[in-house]
Amino acid sequence: MELKEILDHHIADHIWTFFHLGPLNLPFSKHVLMMIIAASLLAAALPLLIASRIRALSPFRSMVEIIVLFLRDEVVAPNLGDKAAAYLPYFSTLFFFILAMNLLGLVPYGASATGNFAVTGGLALTTFALINFAGIREQGLVGYLGHIVPKGVPVWLYPLLFPVELIGMVTKSFALAIRLFANMIAGHIVVLSFISFIFIFGGIHIALGLGLAAPVSVLLVLFISLLELFVAFLQAYVFTFLTAIFTGAAMHPH
């Protein structure tokens, strides 16, 4: 297989048509499956983990508590102020859902649903909806629209700045989708590229492939895999943190 075919096989989404509704085919893809698995694991495991009093699970309960407290104190509260408690469940769900999808990409036969722009675009769409919902809820529709353009701007600039600010709102959410998608797919591409070196050098001579390229490629793949584990947590945090910043900015007049 050529490198392009390998990348398509391991990174691109695979669509199956198991379900039929008359003449319509209802597609079901691997990334949709990964999202369902991630959501199911969170919906089943977290409530059981929190409610459980089994001593062996105490470290995991502590980890969840530490993460939630960190999100509350360092991400949500500094941006949303006294409204943090009302929005904390959403931001906690957002963080754990993105993290679960990221980590599933590191599991054998799994896939990173966040390496699909349709998935990250959907997450960014929820952020865009939250930004406007929170802004309208706190300021009212008229007040929210009135504060899209900063105060003190000359009246004659309003027709120019208003569409620019609207485009900026969309762009901020769009950038979230691009950032998460690019970071999650980049690691898989690098890993597959390093693995392909074994076959490239092996095509020249088998001794080069197995004796030189294989040990180096395996070490590099191990390093990138550990880096991907860190990036899985980092990108879940970054997406949640920036969503909190944009939401807090929409809630307060500026």
Secondary structure by P-SEA (a helix, b strand, c coil): ccaaaaaaaccbbbbbcccccccccccccaaaaaaaaaaaaaaccaaaaaacccccaaaaaaaaaaaaaaaaccccccccccccccaaaaaaaaaaaaaaaaaaaaccccccccccaaaaaaaaaaaaaaaaaaaaaaccaaaaaaaccccccccccccaaaaaaaaaaaaaaaaaaaaaaaaaaaaaaaaaaaaaaaaaaaaaccccccccaaaaaaaaaaaaaaaaaaaaaaaaaaaaaaaaaaaaaaaccc
